[in-house]
Amino acid sequence: MGITGASGSLYAYTLIRTLHQLNIETHLIVTEMGEKVMQFECGVSMENLKEYATIHSNKNLFASIASGSYLTDGMVIVPCSMNTLGAIANGVGDTLLSRAASVILKERRDFIIVPREAPFNLIHLKNMTSLAEAGACIMPASPGFYHKPTEIWELASFMVAKVLDMLDIDHQILERWGEHS
């Protein structure tokens, strides 16, 4: 899992806690700006995240997850800045986050990018198209409202449920359309 400096850290924090609750082994890479935005938006530090995941330095290109021989089920970058998205789309692998993403793409593993930007410009769209053509799932942070959320955490949980569905991870986070309590 990657966290970048785009706004939307609540999505990342909700996902990482949920993966921990579901006993899913999680490796985490957080960019420098990702750390700052997580602290600013959620009041959560890297120290707080240590209980939920194995944390790798974004500078450590020797980390296990930088190699295709290290087996993973997939990768999610949430939120994903346009800077990181552009680097990955253009094959730049100078950080662990972009290198790990490149590995996920070349190994054809599940790769979900949750951009939190609006509006998209043509460069953003072209980069997203390149990644989609390479096998990534582009999932903008656009929660639905048919479950009638009344609190912000319900919006974050909706997006987390969508990510988990794409990774084929069973969960009971929210009631699905057509299901009634």
Disulfide bonds with the S-S distance in Angstrom:
none
